[in-house]
Amino acid sequence: MSGITPSGNNTPGGDPHGRPGHDGGAPIRILIVDDHPVVRDGLRGVLERDPDFTVIGEAGDGAEAVELYERRPADVVLMDLRMPRMGGVEAIKRLLRGDPEARILVLTTYDTDSDVMGALAAGATGYLLKDTPREELTRAVRSASSGQSVLSPAVTGRVLGQVRKPTQGPLSDRELQVLRLIADGATNRQAAAALFISQATVKTHLLHVYEKLGVKDRAAAVSEAHKRHLFQ
């Protein structure tokens, strides 16, 4: 896939919050959160051209998004960051407190380090910029609905810049623990539960692993680890 960078996965299937598995079944239900009505209208128009998507609600700020989600959970929440009354980061935290499995894809014009890292630390499933091409946006929504993390290329660069460490030197014990779980097929959520850490921390450890091993994704990291006999 060009453009967006996915990582992680969840097994498709229903859940206690009513999200169906998306393997050709029910349309992916989307909640759009943005304080600009024109932006919401545009996103609805783009998404609903695809029969795989249905927009089940719109919110003009984070507080309204939380209220709407509590009444009717969505498969994916498209979340802007800077909005009146309640911004995106606080809304992400509140949504995840109510539903730890909520899939929240940030879609914003802001790409500063503080915006990106704040949203990911809060638990966002992914982070895209509003200049993302239509095809990449729809791919990202599909990936997010399956629990995959998705980052735009510009955001990936910023994240790597924040967590960058020297590529020389061995993986830490915790980085190796995370990588071993991933190699065994664990999702980020499952690895976090096994190690009693947050999913955001798992993502950070994986980014350190990628940097140290000189790779760009989970599969390549596992392959490189086997080549280096790191699991022995």
N, C-alpha and C positions, 0 to 999 in steps of 0.2 A: 504494500500500500504506500502510495506517495503522500507526502504532506503530514497528516496526523500520525502520531506515534502511539499505538495501543500497547498495553501490557496487562497481564493478569486475565483471569477468566473465572466465571462462576458456572456451575452446572445449570442448564436451563431447567425451568420447572416452576410450579406455583409456589407461593409463599403465604404466610399468615396475613399479609397486607393486601392480598388479592392480585398480585402481579402474576400474570401468566407467563409461561416460558415462550420465548420468541423464536420459534423454529418453523415459521410458516403458518402459525395459528392466528390468534387475535392481533389486531394492530397494536403497535407500541403507543401507549398513552403518554402524552406530553403535557406538562404544565410550563407555560412561558411566564417568566418573571422579569419585567423591565419597566422602568418608569416612563418610557416614551411610547405612547399608543401607536405611533407610526411604525416603530421597530417591531412591536408585538404583531401588528397587522402584517408586516412584511414576512416575519418568521412563520406566522400561521399560513400565509399563502404559499411559501416555499415548501413547508412540511406537508401540508395537506394535498399537495399535488401527487404525493406518493401514497398509494393505498395501504402501505405498511404502517403509516402513522395516523394518529388522530389527536388533535389538540383538545384536551378536556377542560382546560381553564387558562385564564390569564390573570396575572397579578401585577399591580403597579409598584409594589414594594415588598420587602421581606416579610413584614408582619402579615400582610394579606396572603402571601404565599403559604405561610405556616398554617393560617386558618383554612385556606382552601385544601391544602394537602391533608389536614386532619379529617376533613369531611370526605375527600375523595382522593386517595393516594394515586400518584402517577408512577409510571414506569421510569420516566426520566424527567427531571426538572431542569429546564434551561434557565440559568440564574445569572442576572447581571450583578455587578458588585456595588457600585455607588448609587444608592437610591435614598429617597427621603424616608423618614420614620424608622426604618430598619434596613441596614445595608445587607449585601449578599453574604458576607462572612458570618455575621450573627445569625442570619436565616439558615445557613448551612448547619451551624451548630445546633440550632433548635430543631431543625428537621431530623437530624441524626439522633438527637436525644429521644424524639418520639418514635423514630423508625431507623434503627441502626443499619438497615439494609437499603436506605434511600439512595438513589443514584442521581447525583447532582452534577450537571455539566455546566461549568461557568462559561458564559459567552459574553465578552465584554470588550471595550476598547482599551482597557488599562492593562499594561504589561510591565509595570514596575516590579522590582524584586519584592517589595513589601506586599503588593497586591497578589502576586503569584504565590509566594510562599505562605502568605496568610490564608489564602483560600485552600491550598493543598493541606496545610496543617490542620485546618478546620475539618477536613474530611471530604473535600470535593473529589468526585470520581474523575474529573478531567478539567482541562482549562483550554479554551479556544478564544481566539480574537475574532472580532466581528467582520474582519476582512477575509475570513475563511471562505473559500469557494463553496458553492452550494453542494456539490458532490461530496466534498470532505465533511461538511456539516452533517449530512444525512448518514454518512458512514460512521461518524463519531457518535451520533445518537444511537445507532444500532449497537455499536461497541459498548457504549455506556449502559444500554439496557441489559446487556449480558454480564455486566459487572466489570468490564475491562476499563482500565485507566487510559485516558486519551489526552495527549498534550500536543498543541501546535508546535511546529518546529522552533519558532521564536521563543516560546515558553520553555521548551526542552533545554534550549541553550542557557536560559536564565537559571533554571533549576540546577543544571550542571555547574554553572558558575558559582552558585551559592554553596554547593556541597562538594566542590572539586577538591580532591586531595591528590598528593603525588601518586603517580601510577606505580612507582617502585614500592616494594615491600609486600609482605603477606597480607591476606585478609585477616581481619580481627576474628576472634572466636564467635562473636555475635553475627558478623557478616557471613561467616561460614555456616552457622546454624540456619540462618535465613535461606542461604543458597541451597543447602541440603534439603530443606523442606520444599523449596520450589522444585528442585530436581525430582522429588518424590511425588510431584503433582499437586502440591498445596497451592491454593489461591492466596492472595495477599491477606485476605480476611482470616483464612485458616492458619496461616503462619503467625499472624498477630495473636490469635487466640492461643496457639500452642506455646508461644514465648511470653505471653502476658504483656504484650506491648501494643501500641496503637498501629493501625494500618498506615498512618502517615510515617511512623518510625520504620516500618517495614519498607516502604517506598524509598525512604532516605538511605537505608542500608543497601538496597538494591542498586541505587544510583552510585553509591561508593564502590560496590562490587563491579559495576559496569566500567567505571573509570579505572579501577586498578587492573582489571583484566583486559581493558582496551576493546570492549564490545559495546553493542548498542541495545541489546534486548535480552530477555530471560533465556530464550533457547540458546543463544550464542554464549551466554554466561555459563550455563550448565555444560555445554559442549567443551568450552575452554577449561572449565574446572576438571572435567574428566581427563582432558589431555595433560593437564598438569598434575593429575593424581591427587587432587586436593581432598577427595572424599575418602582416602585410605587412612 
